[in-house]
């Protein structure tokens, strides 16, 4: 089977079905073919040359050369012609003043959308439902440049039958439109609905505001997906359990309906969603490697280290292996009680003193002026 056809089969198939050892063999073959194309980019070619990379001798995923995530801020890492680029994804530009730039061609963009839908189906099913976005409509504006919040909203909106934005933008700030929120609640209080937002925005601009105003909603049949901004919550000494409990109480729903996922703008389409046992799972078209802080070798289950995110989705930029600035714990392989195959892990924290990268964290940083 041609590599392109194999990639499509994996993306469009049911996720979390391939046992780890089998998956590693399949992904290794695809990655090695993709690495050859990466040499089109002079920056990547130089990196491979300096590392004396011999693609033919790579025998396991751990040996795929990784790219530190900050390199997307410093270098043009496009591996397609300029006229093929249909969109540029930007991460936040905080202390460096430089955003990551991820160049998407049509094939990559389509794969990312398909991959996200394929992953979320395992947790949400396929039914389209009314969706409440805890953000302003401006964040999803049209154009060739899109930030992480806008990209995430576009991705999850594939599961929406109708979308309502509950926040209004006022002088670079976000404020709840209470009338719009109450209308949504009235229309859908007995309906299965979806809610999406960045974690810190949900916490600081929605949950705490409604608590202060003593407003409690009645949306028991909702599921809330959230991501981003955990560093600021950690600084405020807000643990994940507290966030879940108080958010569920404000919405009037069960805490199991508050679902966290981990993702990054440099790997759009790849999300790691919490299962009912609290572990993040790796879809079949992606992989994670938790690398030891000192040796950078892969840790065994139970070990902690730096999270590396791998993906077969990119044909316009090197998505094969990106080393993040995040710390995770490899919880296990193939044996989670939820039944999903492959690796599963827990996100622990950002690396201390690393730049605050996420758009949720950037929002918080701007608010606090830090």
Secondary structure, 3 states (H helix, E strand, C coil): CCHHHHHHHHHHCCCCCCCHHHHHHHHHHHHHHHHHHHCCCHHHHHHHHHCCCCHHHCCCHHHCCCEECCHHHHCCCECCCHHHEEEEEECCCCCCCCCCEEEEEHHHHHHHHHHHHHHHHHHHCCCCEEEEECCCHHHHCCCCEEEHHHHHHHHHHHHEEEEEECEEEECCEEEECHHHHHHHHHHHCCCCEEEEEEHHHHHHHHHHHHHHCCCCCCCCCEEEEEECCHHHHHHCCCCHHHHHHHHHHHHCCCHHHEEEEECCHHHCCCCEEECCCCCEECCCCEEEEEECCCCCCECCCCCEEEEEEEECCCCCECCCCEEEEEEEEEEEECCCCCCCCCEEEEEEEECCCCCCCCHHHHHHHHHHCC
